[in-house]
Amino acid sequence: MKGQVSTELIIIIGVILVLFIPVLITIYLKATEANEQIASFQSDIALSRLANTVNSIGQLGEDAYTIAEVHIPAEAEKIEFNNFGEGGEIVIQVQREGSISELVEVVKFPMAASPEVIDNPHEGIHRFRITNQGEQVAVELLS
């Protein structure tokens, strides 16, 4: 009688494992996908915040400034500030699904960035001082 109960218990545990292991694997894969999407959204928000702040300060006139705090996700590989004619662009390179993607936002004003390229920025809050200098908008990384 004891042997029969043990066998039935092993069969029940086996059936439960067969049902729950695929569910656990699916949950794990979905959680990984969700984390990648969150990092992607964080990169988009950081880029938009920087570009919108540069445009706002550029339109406010000479000597206008602000300090923008921007969260940079761990997936960010590089931040670049480029000038083109009467405007410029801000580029964030991010690691996505094993390859590097570039996110670009155009700004209406030329920029004087210090530094122009930020390689391997650490994850977390970065402070940028954004100042209108008349002909251009200065973007300075504080921390």
N, C-alpha and C positions, 0 to 999 in steps of 0.2 A: 504494500500500500504506500509506503514511504517513497519508493522508487517511482511510482506512477505520479505522485504529486510533484516530485522533482522534475520529471520529464515534462509534465504539463507547464510548470513554471518556466523552464528553459524555452519551451516553444512559445509561450506568451511573450517573454522578454525578447526573443528573436523576432517575432512579428512586430513588436513595438519598435525595435531598432530599424527594421526594414522600412517602416513607415516614416520614422522621424529623421533618419540620416539624410535623405534627399531634401527634406524641409529645411534642415539646418544648413545644408550646402547652399540652397537657394537663398536663404536669409543672408548668409555670408557674402555671396556674390552681389546681391542687391545693396548691401551696406557699402561694399567697395565702390560700386557704381555711384551711389549717392555721395560718397566722400569726394569723388572726382568731380561731380557736378557742383558741389559746394565750392571747391577750390576754383573751378572755372568761373563761377559767379563772383567770387571774391576778387579775382583778377579783373573781371569786367568792371566791377564797382570801383576798384582802386584806380583804374585807368580813367573812367568817366569822372571821378572826383577830381583827379589832377587836371584833366583837360578843362572841365567846367570852371574850376577855380582860376586857372590861367586866363581863360576867356573873360571871366568876371572882373578880375583885377585889371586886365588890359583895357576894359571898357570904363572902369572907374576913373581913370586919369592918372597923371603923374603923381608919384609918391604914395599911391595907394598900396597897401600891403596886407597880407594876412599870413597866418601860419596854419597850414593844412596838415591834419593828422590822417594818415592813410594806412590801412592795414594791408600789408603785402603778404600773400600766402607763401607757403613753403615751396610751391611748384614754380615760383617766379625765378627765371634764370638770369634775366637782364632787363634793365630799364634804360631806354635811350630817349634823349631829347634832340630832335633834328629840326633844322630850319630849312624852309623852302620859300624863296621869294618873300612875299608879304606875310607869311604865316609859318606854320611848322606842324610837327606831329610828335606825339608821344607814343612810344612803342614799348610794349611789355612782352618779352618772350617767356613762354610758360611751357613746362613739361606736361604733355597730355598724351596718355595712352602710349607711352614709349617713344613719342616723337616731339619735336619742339614746334610750337605754334606761335605765331606773332599776332598780338592784338594791337590795333592801331587806332588812335583817335586824333583827328585833325584839330588844330587850334588856329585861331584867327590872327594871332600876333607872333612875331619872331621872338625866340627865347634865348636868353643867355643862361645856360644851366651850369651849375657847379656841383658835382661833376656832370659832364655831358652823357656819360655812360656809367651806370651802376651795375657792376658785375656781381652775380651771386648775392643779391640782397638777402639779409637774414629775415626770417619769418617774424612778423609782428608789426607793431606800430612804427611808422617812419614819419618824422616831422619835416615838412618842407616850408621854407620861407619863400613866399611868392610876392615879388615887388614890381610895380610898374615903374620903369625907368625912362618913360617918355617914348623912346624909339623902340624899346623892346621890354619884354617881361623877364625879370630875373627869377630863376628857380634855383634855390639853394637847399641842399640836403643838410638838415641840422642834426638829425640822429636817426 
